Amino acid sequence: MGHHIGSKESIVPLIDRLNRYPVGLPDSEKLREILGLLFEEREAYVASRFPLEEATLSELCRLTKIDQEALLPILETMADKGLVMDLPYGGKTYYLLMPGLIGFFEFTFMKNRTDLPLEKIARLMTEYLFENPHQGMAREFFGSRTPLTRSLVYEEHIPVSSEITTYENAREIIRQAGFGAVGLCYCRHKKEHLGETCRKGAPVEEICISLGTAAKFMVRRGFAEPRTTEELLAVLDSAREQHLTHVTDNIRQKPSFICNCCSCCCELLAGVQAGYREGIAKTPYVAVLDAGSCSACGLCLEACNVAAIGDVEGEGGRTMVIDDTICLGCGACISSCRRQALSLGKREKRPLPPKTRQDLFVRILKEKRRLVPYLVSGVKKKVRRIFLP
């Protein structure tokens, strides 16, 4: 367990290194305490020396000035904790330092573990993520024009006259991934350690899906269990029965996860509800209400995961309304309506998601004016081949 809480010797360089990612971690006393609990002192030092691209053991030995015999067990422990990702490729193992979000914050609660004071970390993370909502971490995560994540539509609800591409279709993303796994929901597991449960009753276990290289790492390190394509599709069906919103990487090629999110636990959806209306990229669709068929029962209001549906009192009584500037177009609300008053219509305009994760990161870095140090690091050297296909 970390034993250098508050120490500036290793924590400050670690924060500096993490802040070279497209989504960094704004410095605060709470952040330093969190990092002090997650990273042993030598782990924090090693992490602070990581390049932006993945690196071999010998490269990391040169950067840290620690010999292989001493460094390898440190890296192995860090991989088991989700602080770094190990990537076997071409007969070698590469190591990549995980960002805070989406990264080791989530991995901390994607295992049932006894090596950390999870209740304390859950409290600290929640306070850190939600303090100063229009500054701090929320602004860092949601502050670029290009979101890090995007919503996926329930394809069974799209208009019959419309077609969706493969990258918009959750089922096709899973079918084309080649390998997938399922694990704990970070958000709901963290809530449990705060003494709270999901208001929708959504499950904590076997609900969040990882895909491709990320899934192989998570299985290898005990964060997830492998599942067949059909089993993963069944997870999607279960999530839809509970009106959960599918959220994935905001890229067209090889998304690495599909989370099944609720309004009360998911921190991404909480950001949208807090006012970051473009914090998650929307689908090409938007919920449409047939006022003549609506009985204003409010079931759709409960089903919506971003508070895009509300009600107003008018001359004719209560009426439901949809704010299409908030609506993600996921379709989670559609089946909640017993009178079939809800449907999906085409959204007038939606930006094309970046093609790859590298494209996404470069775009966000440009928007945050951080691109130069990112490129100077030589990030295109091997990341394109392994981590950012």
TILOBA-991379 format. One line per field, with one value per residue (C-alpha): residue number from 1; residue in one letter; x, y, z. Coordinates in steps of 0.001 Angstrom, whole numbers. Example, Ala and Ser with C-alpha at 12.3 -4.5 7.8 and 13.67 -1.06 7.14 Angstrom:
roza: [1_2]
figu: [A_S]
east: [12300_13670]
north: [-4500_-1060]
up: [7800_7140]
//
This chain:
roza: [1_2_3_4_5_6_7_8_9_10_11_12_13_14_15_16_17_18_19_20_21_22_23_24_25_26_27_28_29_30_31_32_33_34_35_36_37_38_39_40_41_42_43_44_45_46_47_48_49_50_51_52_53_54_55_56_57_58_59_60_61_62_63_64_65_66_67_68_69_70_71_72_73_74_75_76_77_78_79_80_81_82_83_84_85_86_87_88_89_90_91_92_93_94_95_96_97_98_99_100_101_102_103_104_105_106_107_108_109_110_111_112_113_114_115_116_117_118_119_120_121_122_123_124_125_126_127_128_129_130_131_132_133_134_135_136_137_138_139_140_141_142_143_144_145_146_147_148_149_150_151_152_153_154_155_156_157_158_159_160_161_162_163_164_165_166_167_168_169_170_171_172_173_174_175_176_177_178_179_180_181_182_183_184_185_186_187_188_189_190_191_192_193_194_195_196_197_198_199_200_201_202_203_204_205_206_207_208_209_210_211_212_213_214_215_216_217_218_219_220_221_222_223_224_225_226_227_228_229_230_231_232_233_234_235_236_237_238_239_240_241_242_243_244_245_246_247_248_249_250_251_252_253_254_255_256_257_258_259_260_261_262_263_264_265_266_267_268_269_270_271_272_273_274_275_276_277_278_279_280_281_282_283_284_285_286_287_288_289_290_291_292_293_294_295_296_297_298_299_300_301_302_303_304_305_306_307_308_309_310_311_312_313_314_315_316_317_318_319_320_321_322_323_324_325_326_327_328_329_330_331_332_333_334_335_336_337_338_339_340_341_342_343_344_345_346_347_348_349_350_351_352_353_354_355_356_357_358_359_360_361_362_363_364_365_366_367_368_369_370_371_372_373_374_375_376_377_378_379_380_381_382_383_384_385_386_387_388_389]
figu: [M_G_H_H_I_G_S_K_E_S_I_V_P_L_I_D_R_L_N_R_Y_P_V_G_L_P_D_S_E_K_L_R_E_I_L_G_L_L_F_E_E_R_E_A_Y_V_A_S_R_F_P_L_E_E_A_T_L_S_E_L_C_R_L_T_K_I_D_Q_E_A_L_L_P_I_L_E_T_M_A_D_K_G_L_V_M_D_L_P_Y_G_G_K_T_Y_Y_L_L_M_P_G_L_I_G_F_F_E_F_T_F_M_K_N_R_T_D_L_P_L_E_K_I_A_R_L_M_T_E_Y_L_F_E_N_P_H_Q_G_M_A_R_E_F_F_G_S_R_T_P_L_T_R_S_L_V_Y_E_E_H_I_P_V_S_S_E_I_T_T_Y_E_N_A_R_E_I_I_R_Q_A_G_F_G_A_V_G_L_C_Y_C_R_H_K_K_E_H_L_G_E_T_C_R_K_G_A_P_V_E_E_I_C_I_S_L_G_T_A_A_K_F_M_V_R_R_G_F_A_E_P_R_T_T_E_E_L_L_A_V_L_D_S_A_R_E_Q_H_L_T_H_V_T_D_N_I_R_Q_K_P_S_F_I_C_N_C_C_S_C_C_C_E_L_L_A_G_V_Q_A_G_Y_R_E_G_I_A_K_T_P_Y_V_A_V_L_D_A_G_S_C_S_A_C_G_L_C_L_E_A_C_N_V_A_A_I_G_D_V_E_G_E_G_G_R_T_M_V_I_D_D_T_I_C_L_G_C_G_A_C_I_S_S_C_R_R_Q_A_L_S_L_G_K_R_E_K_R_P_L_P_P_K_T_R_Q_D_L_F_V_R_I_L_K_E_K_R_R_L_V_P_Y_L_V_S_G_V_K_K_K_V_R_R_I_F_L_P]
east: [0_1193_3267_4300_1042_1714_5338_6259_9404_7628_3994_4573_6644_3980_1221_3315_3700_-30_-920_785_-2154_-5145_-7137_-4899_-5400_-5496_-3321_-4970_-4398_-7063_-5355_-2022_-3633_-5270_-2010_-182_-2573_-2465_1281_4152_6967_9107_6051_5357_8962_8874_5542_6912_9712_7435_7442_4065_4409_4745_8248_10167_11772_15227_14008_12443_15649_17487_14867_14594_18239_16917_18295_16024_16063_14718_12440_10543_8746_7789_6219_4480_2931_1881_212_-1652_-2910_-3941_-1405_342_-760_1544_1332_2931_3770_6192_8013_8493_6478_5764_4520_2216_1434_-2317_-3912_-5972_-9304_-10188_-7502_-6278_-9109_-11488_-9180_-8962_-12613_-12720_-11466_-12621_-9406_-8078_-4755_-6270_-8565_-11325_-13857_-11406_-10324_-13969_-14690_-11548_-12163_-15761_-14766_-11938_-14070_-16977_-15378_-15442_-17555_-16855_-13133_-11070_-11456_-14869_-13587_-10467_-12477_-15311_-13477_-12493_-14810_-14192_-15505_-13457_-16512_-19697_-23108_-24338_-27907_-30286_-30319_-33713_-35296_-33800_-36230_-36859_-35780_-32383_-29202_-26387_-22750_-20757_-19050_-22465_-23788_-22917_-23610_-21328_-18573_-18649_-18799_-15784_-13639_-12145_-11928_-14069_-14493_-16874_-16193_-17276_-18845_-16329_-18967_-21420_-18656_-17270_-20775_-21038_-17975_-19792_-22780_-24962_-26678_-27995_-31526_-32290_-31016_-28437_-25828_-22296_-20850_-20602_-21980_-19103_-17574_-13933_-12754_-9629_-6205_-7706_-9812_-6796_-4917_-7885_-8287_-4560_-4490_-7734_-9921_-12370_-13488_-13442_-16783_-17905_-19494_-22935_-22417_-21408_-24460_-26571_-24988_-26173_-29687_-29732_-28536_-31299_-33953_-32768_-32732_-28965_-27031_-24168_-21031_-17838_-14643_-15314_-13559_-14630_-11965_-11634_-13320_-11876_-14973_-18741_-19974_-23642_-24414_-27170_-28116_-27325_-23894_-22091_-19710_-19754_-23531_-23336_-21180_-23887_-26472_-24200_-24308_-21666_-24224_-21585_-19549_-20493_-20760_-24334_-25690_-27120_-30586_-32740_-35806_-39096_-42355_-45819_-47712_-51072_-50267_-48433_-50248_-47528_-47003_-43340_-41830_-39638_-38397_-37211_-35636_-33617_-30026_-29116_-32243_-33112_-36811_-38820_-42418_-44292_-47750_-49887_-53528_-54212_-52365_-49006_-46940_-43615_-40911_-37563_-34526_-32735_-29622_-29173_-30644_-27902_-30146_-29339_-32924_-32884_-36191_-38128_-39296_-40318_-43353_-46423_-48302_-45537_-45397_-41604_-39474_-36090_-35711_-32624_-30489_-29832_-26076_-23502_-19719_-17947_-16010_-12219_-11019_-8531_-7610_-4474_-6594_-8857_-5952_-4285_-7546_-8137_-4535_-4886_-8040_-6257_-3106_-967_-46_3625_4933_2806_4391_7903_7725_7695_4303_3681_6637_5026_1663_108_1165_94_-2098_-3638_-4345]
north: [0_3516_5011_8385_10323_14012_13483_15818_13883_11319_12488_15860_14377_11678_14296_16209_13042_12164_15671_15067_12848_14311_14018_14772_15014_18570_18833_19013_17685_15019_13866_13590_11494_9221_8707_8121_5268_3719_4006_2777_5297_3391_2803_6528_7201_4568_5915_9456_8287_6606_7951_8674_5673_2127_968_-2275_-3354_-2403_1045_1596_462_3182_5815_4890_3811_655_-2717_-5334_-7681_-4941_-3223_-6230_-7105_-3445_-3399_-6716_-5423_-2218_-4242_-6338_-3078_-1611_1217_61_-2155_-4934_-5618_-8790_-8143_-9681_-11738_-8748_-7233_-3518_-1478_1529_3846_4127_7569_8407_8607_6450_4288_3374_5176_2655_-325_329_-735_-3417_-6083_-7287_-6510_-6280_-4538_-1038_936_1015_2874_5713_5785_5783_8816_10648_9919_11092_14306_14871_14241_16427_19293_22562_20971_23762_23803_20866_17334_17782_20623_18651_15600_17393_20564_19767_20139_16491_14103_11098_8821_8437_6878_3911_3522_617_-363_-2103_1334_3219_4354_1716_4220_4670_2619_2670_2026_-708_1699_2915_-592_-2115_-5645_-5256_-3716_-6823_-9210_-7595_-7243_-10731_-11087_-9808_-10021_-8854_-7477_-5279_-1883_550_3168_876_-954_2359_3387_210_1294_4562_2650_3373_1173_1754_3158_1140_-2033_-2431_-5122_-4523_-7753_-9046_-5897_-3828_-5158_-4849_-5660_-6542_-5786_-4131_-7220_-9521_-7368_-7310_-11082_-11628_-9418_-10575_-7541_-9413_-12850_-13907_-14376_-15590_-13227_-14646_-14214_-10583_-9960_-11380_-8810_-6094_-7533_-7594_-3986_-2911_-4590_-2317_833_1320_3516_2027_4186_3447_5120_8059_6367_4433_1714_-932_571_-985_-1070_-829_287_-86_3013_4290_7825_7532_5864_6654_9584_10217_10571_12644_15115_15509_16031_18610_20776_19333_18647_17703_15693_12428_12365_11760_9151_10236_10017_11855_10808_12121_12342_11917_14233_12916_9391_10383_9897_11752_8705_9636_6206_7646_10316_7553_5580_8483_8405_12051_13893_14909_14253_16458_17437_20722_21733_23362_24157_20569_19177_17514_17113_15382_17290_16226_18502_17388_19373_16917_13712_11250_9400_6081_4800_3625_5380_3988_653_2240_3852_1622_3745_3714_7504_7567_6892_7838_10442_11480_14177_17118_17135_15002_15260_12195_10446_10288_7183_5832_6428_8196_10559_11169_11955_14287_16134_16637_17733_20277_21624_21907_23374_20486_18947_19940_18006_15040_14840_15624_12427_10367_8907_7682_5327_2158_3173_3029_-612_-1880_270_2637_516]
up: [0_-712_2083_727_942_548_-479_-3336_-4252_-6428_-6603_-8298_-11173_-11530_-11821_-14350_-16418_-16225_-17341_-20679_-21632_-23489_-20255_-17302_-13542_-12170_-9071_-5644_-2147_-2726_-5911_-4132_-1426_-4005_-5895_-2635_-1867_-5343_-6048_-3930_-3898_-6402_-8592_-8658_-9648_-12413_-13699_-13802_-16127_-18690_-22236_-23851_-26138_-24858_-23930_-23483_-20229_-21479_-22538_-19129_-17429_-19285_-18420_-14728_-14169_-12451_-13548_-15119_-12137_-9872_-12387_-13760_-10479_-10047_-13511_-12909_-9696_-11429_-14203_-11622_-10088_-13441_-13251_-16415_-19286_-20464_-24190_-25604_-29255_-31731_-29102_-26773_-23943_-24070_-21113_-21307_-18402_-17955_-17728_-14670_-16531_-18470_-16839_-13386_-11551_-13125_-12722_-8984_-8646_-11327_-8939_-5562_-3690_-172_-832_-799_1553_-1052_1074_1644_-2010_-3170_-1012_-2131_-5820_-5616_-3864_-6339_-9431_-8368_-6492_-8476_-11264_-13752_-13040_-11740_-13069_-14679_-16830_-17726_-18800_-20573_-21552_-25142_-28127_-28999_-26324_-25229_-25369_-27384_-27004_-29016_-30219_-29542_-33202_-32897_-32394_-35347_-38078_-40742_-43377_-41740_-41718_-39186_-39894_-38194_-35822_-34585_-33953_-30570_-31783_-34800_-32684_-30494_-33460_-35104_-31966_-32178_-28388_-25540_-21800_-19114_-15656_-12776_-13302_-11809_-11021_-9217_-7378_-6159_-5066_-3001_-1039_-342_1030_-2038_-4625_-8132_-8133_-11272_-9675_-12433_-11735_-10556_-11920_-15492_-17079_-18513_-21724_-22794_-26309_-28260_-26789_-23714_-23006_-23275_-20753_-18383_-18516_-18095_-14993_-13394_-14135_-16389_-17556_-21220_-22947_-26345_-28820_-28086_-24349_-24836_-27008_-24173_-21841_-24244_-24232_-20434_-20297_-22669_-20557_-17731_-19928_-19601_-22029_-24049_-23965_-25911_-27186_-29485_-32412_-35484_-35500_-32782_-29706_-26551_-24327_-24121_-20714_-19821_-17824_-15539_-14576_-10876_-10828_-14096_-13766_-17525_-17564_-14380_-16303_-18945_-16223_-14570_-17678_-20017_-22736_-25286_-22777_-24493_-28283_-29401_-31815_-35189_-33621_-31117_-29123_-30535_-28566_-30050_-27701_-28878_-27693_-24497_-21182_-19219_-16989_-16446_-17126_-19877_-17490_-15150_-18008_-19445_-18184_-18855_-17666_-21228_-20548_-18251_-17610_-17649_-16492_-19153_-19762_-20707_-17717_-17414_-20603_-21185_-23084_-24594_-24745_-27910_-26950_-24068_-25531_-26511_-28943_-27290_-27304_-23678_-23056_-26045_-24646_-21336_-23002_-22795_-25342_-27974_-27904_-28211_-31260_-32664_-35396_-37327_-35765_-38071_-37565_-35784_-36213_-37599_-34782_-35159_-36986_-34425_-30809_-31963_-34075_-31082_-28764_-31267_-31838_-28103_-27586_-30383_-28792_-25444_-27034_-25762_-29094_-29316_-26270_-27324_-30773_-29555_-27482_-30676_-29876_-33421_-33310_-31931_-30490_-33944_-34200_-30793_-28634_-31157_-34240]
//
